[in-house]
Amino acid sequence: MGLTVSDALGILLTRIAHEKALPLESEKHHREDSPRAGLTPNAETIAAMQQARRGDLETVTLDELQAVLDADD
């Protein structure tokens, strides 16, 4: 293509900064037997992503997180 790695990385990072998202192809561009097929987020995941983008996140300490993880055992 005539691009250096540095040029390609610069283009990628500029696109990420502009779109505020990783430039990944949507599922419709992949065959059903592709390893990336079926990676469409469900409604709960989409809602969590929207919540995170709004900055509406719950802050927890590492100790609180560890307690939740330990409770699942």
C-alpha positions as CSV (number, residue, x, y, z in Angstrom):
1,M,0.0,0.0,0.0
2,G,3.0,2.3,0.3
3,L,2.4,3.1,4.0
4,T,4.9,2.8,6.7
5,V,3.9,1.2,10.0
6,S,4.1,4.6,11.6
7,D,1.8,6.1,8.9
8,A,-0.7,3.3,9.3
9,L,-0.7,3.6,13.1
10,G,-1.1,7.4,12.8
11,I,-4.2,6.9,10.6
12,L,-5.6,4.3,12.9
13,L,-5.2,6.4,16.0
14,T,-6.6,9.5,14.3
15,R,-9.7,7.5,13.3
16,I,-10.1,6.1,16.8
17,A,-9.9,9.6,18.3
18,H,-12.4,11.0,15.7
19,E,-14.9,8.2,16.1
20,K,-14.3,7.5,19.8
21,A,-14.5,3.8,19.0
22,L,-12.3,1.1,17.5
23,P,-12.8,0.9,13.8
24,L,-14.2,-2.6,13.6
25,E,-16.4,-3.9,10.9
26,S,-19.9,-4.7,11.7
27,E,-21.1,-8.3,11.8
28,K,-22.9,-8.0,8.5
29,H,-19.5,-7.9,6.8
30,H,-18.5,-11.3,8.0
31,R,-19.5,-14.8,6.9
32,E,-21.5,-16.9,9.3
33,D,-18.6,-19.3,9.8
34,S,-16.2,-16.5,10.5
35,P,-14.6,-16.5,14.0
36,R,-16.0,-13.0,14.4
37,A,-19.6,-13.9,13.5
38,G,-22.1,-13.7,16.4
39,L,-20.2,-10.9,18.2
40,T,-23.2,-8.5,18.2
41,P,-23.7,-7.3,21.8
42,N,-27.0,-8.1,23.4
43,A,-29.4,-5.5,24.9
44,E,-27.8,-5.6,28.3
45,T,-24.3,-5.1,27.0
46,I,-25.5,-2.2,24.7
47,A,-27.1,-0.5,27.7
48,A,-23.9,-0.9,29.7
49,M,-21.9,0.6,26.9
50,Q,-24.2,3.6,26.6
51,Q,-24.1,4.1,30.4
52,A,-20.3,4.1,30.3
53,R,-20.2,6.6,27.4
54,R,-22.4,8.9,29.5
55,G,-20.0,8.6,32.4
56,D,-22.7,7.1,34.5
57,L,-20.5,4.6,36.2
58,E,-20.3,3.2,39.7
59,T,-17.0,3.7,41.5
60,V,-15.8,0.8,43.6
61,T,-12.5,0.2,45.5
62,L,-10.4,-2.8,44.8
63,D,-11.4,-4.3,48.2
64,E,-15.1,-4.0,47.2
65,L,-14.5,-5.6,43.8
66,Q,-12.5,-8.4,45.4
67,A,-15.4,-9.0,47.9
68,V,-17.8,-9.3,45.0
69,L,-15.5,-11.7,43.2
70,D,-14.9,-13.8,46.3
71,A,-18.7,-14.0,47.0
72,D,-19.2,-15.7,43.6
73,D,-17.1,-18.7,44.7
